[in-house]
């Protein structure tokens, strides 16, 4: 009997904790969504034509390829075509780039220029599925 009461008490506490976590998660999600919307309004819209010009002029193609397909310069460099990062994350990545990739301060590459490069990368077709490549389906 005591064991059943203890089990029921533990179950109720667990259910309350889950409910509280769900409410806190929903509140935090709403706050972050509002913050993201405000940041999205601050981010300039990208121009893919200027982005292509900058991508080539700044030498991004040397490691990432002319079509953003990635490569293998000093190590495997990621494909950037159809990049999944949101613009804000892309800009933050450019500001503090890892490994041998140069970082681009806002004095060197403005947020608008970075958004243009992002728009160019989004305009690229990206990789084809393996099923669409005959050699891979033999």
N, C-alpha and C positions, 0 to 999 in steps of 0.2 A: 504494500500500500504506500509506504513512504517512498519507495523507489519510483512508483508510478507518479506520485505527486512531484517528485524532483524532476522526473523526465518531462512532465507537463509544464512545470515552471521554466525549465530550460528551453523548451519549445516555444513558449510564449515570449521569453526574452529574445530569443533568436528572431522570431517574427517581428517584434518591435524594432530590433536593430536593423533588419532588412528594410522595413518600412521607412525608418528614419534615413537610412542610406539612400533609398530611392528618392525620397523628397529632397534631400540635400543634393543628390545627383541632378535632379530636374532643375533645381534652382541654379546650380553651378552651370549647367548646360545652357539655361536661358541667359545667364549673365555673359558667358563666353560667346554665345551666338550674337548677342547685342554688341559685344566688343568687336567681334569679327565683322559685323555689318558696318560698324563705324569705321573700322580700319579699311574695309573694302571701298568705302566712299572716299577715303583719303588717297587711295592708290590710283595713280593716273592710268587711263586706258592706254593700252599698248598699240603701237603702229608697226605691223609686221614688216612693212617695206623698209622703214628706218631700222628696225631690229635686225634685218638681214644685213644691211650695210654695216651696222655696228659689230655684229657677230663676225663678219669677215675682216673688218678694219682692226678690231681688237685682237684678232688672232685666235678666237675661240675654236675655229675650224681646225687649227693645227693639231689639236688633241681629240676634239669631239666630232670631227668630220664635217664636210660641207653640208651634208643633209642631216646633221645631228645624230648620225648613226653610231657614234662612239668609236673607240679605237684602242690602240695599245702603244702608248708613247713610252713612258717610263714604267707604267703599270696599266692595267685595264682601266680605260676611261669610260664612264657611263654614256649610254645613248641619251640624248636630250630631246629627240623628236617626240612630240606629244608628252612633254614633261608633266608629271603628276603634281609637282609642287605648286601650291598657290603662289601668286605673285609676291606677296609679302615674305613668304618663306624663301623663295628664289632670291630675292634681294638680300635677305639676311645671310643666305649661303654665300653670295658673291662678296659680301662685306668681310666675312671671316672664312675664306676658302681653306680646305684642308690640303695636306700633302704638298705636291709641287705646283698646284694651281695657284696663280697669283690672286691676291685679294684686291678688290676694287672698292676704294673708298668713295664716298659720295662726291669728293672733289674730282675724282677721275671719271666716274660713271654715275650720272645722276639717277635718281629713282625713276624718272621718266624714261631715260635710256635703257635702264634695266628692264622696265616694263615692256619696252619696245622689243628687246631681245626675247623676253618671255613670250610675247605675242608671236614673234617669228617662229620660235620653237613649237608653239602650239599649232601653227599653220602647217607644219611639216607632216607628211603622211604617216610617219612612224613605221615600225617594223610590220612586215606582213606575217600573217599566221602561217605556221609550218605547213598546214594543209594546202596552202596556196602556192607552195614552192615545189614544183614537180620533182626535182632531184631528191628532196627529202621524203618523198612518198613512194619510192621504188622498193 
